[in-house]
Every structure is written in structure tokens, then in C-alpha cells.
Amino acid sequence: MTSAIIRSRAAERAHNKSVYLVNPFFDYTFVCGGLALALSAIALSTQIPANSLVQSSTPVILLGVLGTYLFSEPHSAATIFRLYGEANNRKRFAFVAYVLPLILAACFIGALYVPVIAKIMAVLYLIFITHHIMAQSFGIAMIYCARDGFNMSRADKNGMKALIYSAVTLSVAQQFTTAWQREHFLGIDMPPMGFLPPQLINMLQTMVILTVILFAIDLAIKHAKGIRHIPLPAVATLMTGTLALSINRSTSEVVWLFIPAFFHASQYMCVVFAYKLKRETKQKQDAVAVPDESDRMLKNMEFLGGHFVECFLVGLLIFAALPFALAACGLSLTLCSALIFLAVNLHHFAADACIWKLKDPSVRSRLIL
């Protein structure tokens, strides 16, 4: 982020621009993780054993289903619209747009008959999902910093990266320990992967705790001295992601019922809507008649509502209709659902890494300036 861009952003903020994508309440709830943490606290306060929480708590089941349909599936569909709906993206990222789907389709077909392929896909998902969530949180934190006009130093950026990398390293390493080893994932039998010693996990946990403490001390000192620091919504976003990846196993089983939908997917949809709305507004900026504030808000809501319905329906088609259609052909519904989920998300990870770079002028101009 160049100093000229930062100065430009700071000048725009003088004209009632905000650091928030929407407003403080909305952002802290749906972007920074407030809703996911609140739901997790409520679930944990019921004192139901984590391993029986899903089976014994109907409200938790309903919340999980609600989050999946309202946020998780539409957020995957939103990436498809973003990648394939813009000719420039299809051309620039031809491998992700055309070659990778063919590879994943071949993996899907092969996994129907060769179980080891399904296991590899599941392992890859569990490894990459943690980095995907934290990379997105880092990107959103950078958006908040830029929208605030905060001229980030190298030390500030390194502190943010230290949080991300320490949390991701711990989370990935946990997947390869006996205590965290999964016997099944989405109905797929997982291979034995518990070869890392518990002592390593303890060391990584200590590293994450120290990183969080140092990060918090640095912010507290700057705040006390009146020195500008990373804006609070950016801090909240990073801390929520770090917490989700670093908590103990029993608590994690509860918290991760809500993190994918009510933190990761909901913040993704907010960013998509902000991007789409700015693009739509820019395309209509030459209109002769300027609508009043209430009319403009109504048109914006209609526009965003229409896009959400599109994402919602495409999500239903991919994650619900398609598995049932394959099951009607005699294939296993459970296996087809799992493989479609894994294939679509592996493609989603790769596509997001390409299309949401803040170095891209079109992305930067619609999410920051």
C-alpha cells in the first residue's frame, strides 16, 4: 500500500468516510466474529459435553443448518460468480477457471471408486482450511487499516503476520497428533496421521500465546502514548481467527460449529456485497438524475438482495440438488455430498487466492477508496 494511496484515503475520510464496511454494529457482528463468538459462548454455557453437543441439542443443529444455507453455501457460490462472471478473471486465471475444475472433477470420479483419493481430498481440505480462514482475516484487517488511513509500518505488518502464521502452524500441526486425529470426516474414513509428539503442540501453543501477548502489549503501549495503531475492527478480526485455531480440543468442537458460517462465510459475503455495490455505483455514476438518500438505499438493498438470492440458489444447486441427483443414479448420497463439498472448497481456496488480491487496482479501489 503506497503512501499516496494512504494519503488519498485519509483525505476521503474527511468527507464522512468510515473505516467500517457498513457500520460498527454490523461489522463487529458479521465481519469481526462477534456473532460466532456469541453463539459459541451460548453453546458452551449449556455445559453439554462437546462430543454429544450436536446430537443432543436441537437448537445447535438448527443453527448449523441455518448458517450453512444462509452463509456457507452462498459464499462458495459468490466466488463462482466473481471468477466466471468477469471475463478478465477468466482470462487471467485460466488454470484455476478451467484446468483445476477438470482435475477436481477427475478426483471426484476417482474417489467414488478408490477410497484413498477421497481420503487425500479430505486431508488437503483440513490442512488448507485453516490457512484460508486466516488469510482472509488478514486481508480484511488490511482493508480496515487502509480505509482508516493507517500507514502501517513493517513492524505492524510483521506482528499481524506473526499472529496468522503461529495460529495456522499450530492448527495444522494438531491435525497430525493423536489427540486431534479424526477417525472420520464427512463420512470418509481418515488415514492414521498422529505422528507428531504432544510436546511439539505444547511448544506451538506457547508460541501462539506469547505472540498474542506481545501483540496486545504493543497495541496497549501505542494507545497509552496516543500513537496511531492498527484499528480495532482489524484487531478483532485477527484475534477471532487466532482464537478459533488455538483453543483446546473440547472447546474447539463447539466453536467450530459456528466459525465457518458465522465468521468466515458471513465476512466473505459482506466483502463481496461491498465490492459489488461499489462496482454498481461506479457504473451508474454518470446517470443524469441523482436519487435521494432513501431511494438510493432502497435500490441498493434490492440490488444486494438479488445477488444474495442468486448465490443462495446456486449454492442449493451445487450442494443439495447435485448430490441428490447423483444419488438417484445409484451413488451414495453421503459420499457424493462429501466429495462435492471437498472439490468445490478446494477450488474455492485456489480461486480466492487469485481474485481477492488488494494489489489488484479494481479490488483495491472498490474495497478501500
Secondary structure as UniProt FT lines:
FT   HELIX           3..13
FT   TURN            14..16
FT   HELIX           24..30
FT   HELIX           34..45
FT   TURN            46..47
FT   HELIX           50..56
FT   HELIX           58..67
FT   HELIX           68..72
FT   HELIX           73..84
FT   HELIX           87..92
FT   HELIX           95..99
FT   HELIX           100..113
FT   HELIX           115..147
FT   TURN            148..149
FT   HELIX           154..174
FT   TURN            175..176
FT   TURN            178..180
FT   STRAND          184..185
FT   TURN            186..187
FT   STRAND          188..189
FT   HELIX           198..224
FT   TURN            225..226
FT   HELIX           232..246
FT   HELIX           249..255
FT   TURN            256..258
FT   HELIX           260..265
FT   HELIX           266..283
FT   TURN            284..286
FT   HELIX           293..316
FT   HELIX           317..321
FT   HELIX           322..328
FT   TURN            329..330
FT   HELIX           333..355
FT   TURN            358..359
FT   HELIX           361..367
//
